[in-house]
Amino acid sequence: MQRDGEGLTVEGQTEGDYPLPYSAVEVCLHGVTPSQVGVDGEPLPTPGQQFAVGMFRHLRIEVDGN
């Protein structure tokens, strides 16, 4: 996870040949509302402060007012 002046980037990484025990990741932001969200380079409809995304390599959350 890396934060910069415009938002947050989360990298999804797995190791080994084990099946993942879940199909989505719950994201809950406190104190900010996302202006844009992208998963693996594809934009998503702008959610509220809490949302779920499927498995990803790169999750980008842009935030206004940082």
N, C-alpha and C positions, 0 to 999 in steps of 0.2 A: 504494500500500500504506500502510495506517495501523494503528498499534498503539495499543491502549488497555489499561486495567487488566484487562480480561476476555478479551482475545484480539486477533485480527488480522482486518482487512478488506482484501481485495484486489479492485481493480476491473479487469475485463478490458476493454481498449479496443483498437479497430482503426481504421486510417485507410485510405482509398482503397477501390477496388473490386476488390482482389486477393483471390483465394481463399487461405484460410489453409493453410499447408503441413502442418498437424497436426490431429488430431481430439480430442486431450486434452492436459491439462497435468498434469505430474507434480509433486506436492507432497511435500517431504521436510522434516520438522520435526526439529530437534535440541534435545534437552534438555527437551522438553515433549510431552505426549500430549493430543490434542484430546478434550474432553468432548462437544462438539457441532460439527457442520459443516453449513452451509447453502449452497446454490447458488441464487441468484436467489430467495431467500425460501423455498425448499423444503428441508426437513431431509433429510439423508442419514444412512444408518446410520453410526454412529461408527466411523471407520477407525482404524488404528494410526498410527504416526508417518510412514508413507509411503503415499500413495494417489494415484490419478489421477482427475481430473474432466474432464468435457466442457467445451466452450467456455461461458463465463459472462460475465455483466455484473458480478455481485457474489458474491464468495466470502467467507463469514464463518466463521472458525475460533475457537471458544470454547475456552479453556484453563483448567483448574482450577489453583489454587495459584500464580497470578501475583501 
